[in-house]
C-alpha cells in the first residue's frame, strides 16, 4: 500500500470525493481516505503522478509520503516525528481569538444596545446608517479572518463537490448578503425621510448571525482538531521511542553515529540505562531488558549471548555487545508503527454506510435549504424570516460527525491495542475480531509453551528425587534429543552437580547408555529399559497414567536396577486455561488443533478446558478443518508456526502469537506481541468495545441531523412554535463533531483485560455441548475416522507399512514423517510413535532400501517393511 498526505479536506464529503476520484484512476485496485489523519492509502499499479493529478483535479492537494518513512521514523527523523504533530489547533486558536475580538464589539453594538440599552456614542445612537456600516465592517473583518471557509466552500462548488465549508460559506454569505441589501434599503429610506422604513430594515440585519456562525464553527473546529490530535497519541508515543543514535564498534573503537547510519551486520554496544538502537543478537554480556515499549509487559526479560533484542527496548542492568540484524524500516518498532499507521489509513466496513450518506449529504442539505426558503415565502412570511430558516438548515447540518464517527474510534482502539501489545493490521481486522463465533487454537506454542518441561519425577524405592535427577542429568547431558533438554533445564534449575560419564552411546530406537563410577547407566522407553532392569507392575501403571495425561515417561536404571521415571511434557502456559474460559464466557466455541497423537492431545485439551480437540491434523489438514468450521460460523485461528500460515490465511481472522515465525505473523490479521493467550479474549473485547463505540457515534451523528434539520427548517413552528435562530444552529453544529470525537476518546479508559462485563453474542454457539453435536465438524474429521476413510478411498493406491524402532514422542514421529515425505515418490506418511509404524502412501514405485536409508539417517531403526 502506497500512502499519501492529502490537504484541503474539511469534512466527510471531501474524503468521499477524493476516494471516488482516485478510485476511477486506471490501475487503482483500492483506495481508502482517512479524514482523521489526512492520509490516503492506495493499492494498484497506477503511478503516483496519476493519483496526485486525480486528487488535484478534484480540488484538493496530495503528496506521497516520503519513501522509507518507517526507516526515518525508526532513526528518529524529526520530520517524520512531526508527521502527526497537531498544527491545526494553534492556527484555529489564533483565528478564534481574533474573531472573538471583533465579534464582542459587533455584539455590543448590534444586540447590547438594542436589546439591553447599553450606552453608545451619540454619533451612532442617532445615525442608524453609521451603525449598519460599522456592523458590516466588523463582519467583513471576521469573514476575512475565516476566509478559509469561503475559499474551500467555493472551490468545492466549482468542482461540483460541495462540502461542509460550502454549507458554512452559503449560510454566512446569505446572512451577510441579505444584511447588505437591508443596509442599502435602510439608507434609501433614510434619504427619503421614511423613518418607519428605516426601523423596519434595521431589524432585518443579520450581520451578527454571519459573524457568529463563522466564530462558532471555528470553536467547533478547534475543539475537534484538539480531540483528533489526542486520538493519535499512541502512534506519536511509539514514534518518540525511536532512538536517535547508536554506539557502533568500528576498528576496535566505539563511535556514536546517527541511527540511520547503522547497517546490518554492524557491532554495537549498549550500556545500562540506554535504549537498544536496532534489532540485533547479543554476542557478549547479559542483562535484563525492559520490553514494555513493544509488548506492554513491565517485567524485564533476561538476555544473554544468542538472544534477540529489539529497538526501543531499554537495557536495565548489564553491558551487552550485539550484532545488528534488522535496521531502519525492518526493525520491530518500525513494523509496529507501520501496522498502526496502515490501520489508520484503511477503512472499516461499517464506515461505508456513513461514506455513502456523506457523498450526497451536502447537495441534499442545500436542496432542503432552498426548499425551506421557497416554502416559507409561499406561505406568506417575510424574506428575512424565510432566509433565517434556510440559513439555519445550512449551518446546523453536519457531515463531519458522520465522517469522523468510524475513523476516530478505529484510531483510538488501535492505539489502545498497540499500548498492550495487540496489533490490528487493518481497520477491518479491528472491526471483525469481535464478531468471531469459533476460535481454533494451535496447541504447540499457543496453548502450550512449545518446549518440553519435566512434570513428574517418580523415584524407585530407596532412591531420592535428587539422585534420580543427578543420574538422568549425567546421562542426558551428551544427548541431542529434544526431551533431553527438559531434563538438563530441570537439573540446572535445581543446581545439580554434573558428573562425567564414559562409554556414552545413543542407541537408535532404544535409548541411552553410559558408565558412571563403574556402574552401567541406562535411560529410555519402557521396552528398552525392560532389557536392562526389572520394572514392576506398579511402575508400569504409573507410566501408563502419565502417558494418558499426555506426558512422555522416561525410565532410568543403574547397575541393572530401576532408579525411577521422569515424565516430560509440553506443558500448557499459565494463562491458557483462564483464557479459554474467558473465550467460552464470551460465547465462543473453542477448538484445539494439533498434529500430536489423540491421547496427548486429549490430555492437553482437558487441562486447557477447550470444547473440541482435533488431533493428528497435518498442516494442510488444519487449513481444511478451518474451511469446514467456517461453514458453521465466523472463525479465528490462533497459531505461531510456519505450518499454521495456511490456516491463518484461510480463517476469517488470523491471530499470530508474536514470538512465532515471521511467516505466521505475515499471514495473520492480528499480532499478539506478548505471546500470551490471554491477549486473544482481550483483543476480542477491545474489538467489541470499538464497534460499540462506532455504533454510538453513528447513532448520534444520524440522530443529530434527523432532529436538527427539521427543527432548523421550521417544521415544528406551526405545531409547537419551536423556532431555531441560525446562531444556535451554528453552535449545535460546532459541538456535534466535538461530541463524536470525545466519545471515541472514552475508549482510552476501556479495561480490555476485565472479564466481568463479558457478554455472549446473539449468534453464539456456546449453548451447544460439543463441536460434533453442534455440527461444527463432520464425523470424518475425527482422526481415527479420518484415517479409516482415507484407507478405504486409497486402497487402490500403493501403500507400504514400515516397522520402526526408536520413536518415543511426537517429535520423533514428526522427524520420521518429514524425512519420508522428502522422497519424491512418497505422497504421504502417517507415522505413530506409539504403534512404532509408518504407513507410507506412494505415487510411484520406490525401493525399500531408499525408505530404510531415509529413516535410519535420522538414527531410527527400520525393523521391517511390508
QUITADA-V528931 format. One record per helix or strand. SS is the DSSP state (h for helix, s for strand). FROM is the first residue (numbers start at 1). LEN is the number of residues. Records with the same first field share a line. If there is no record, write none. Layout:
BEGIN
SS->FROM-LEN, FROM-LEN
END
This chain:
BEGIN
s->2-6, 28-7, 39-6, 61-4, 245-6, 253-6, 267-4, 275-1, 279-6, 287-4, 301-3, 308-2, 314-2, 320-7, 422-3, 438-5, 448-12, 502-6, 511-6, 519-6, 552-7, 561-12, 589-5, 612-3, 635-5, 653-5, 670-3, 798-8, 826-7, 837-6, 861-5
h->12-12, 48-10, 69-6, 78-4, 88-29, 122-5, 128-18, 147-12, 164-28, 195-8, 207-25, 233-8, 259-3, 292-4, 328-3, 332-14, 351-28, 383-14, 399-21, 427-9, 443-5, 465-12, 482-12, 526-4, 537-12, 576-10, 598-11, 619-12, 642-9, 662-6, 678-36, 717-4, 726-24, 779-3, 783-11, 810-12, 848-9
END
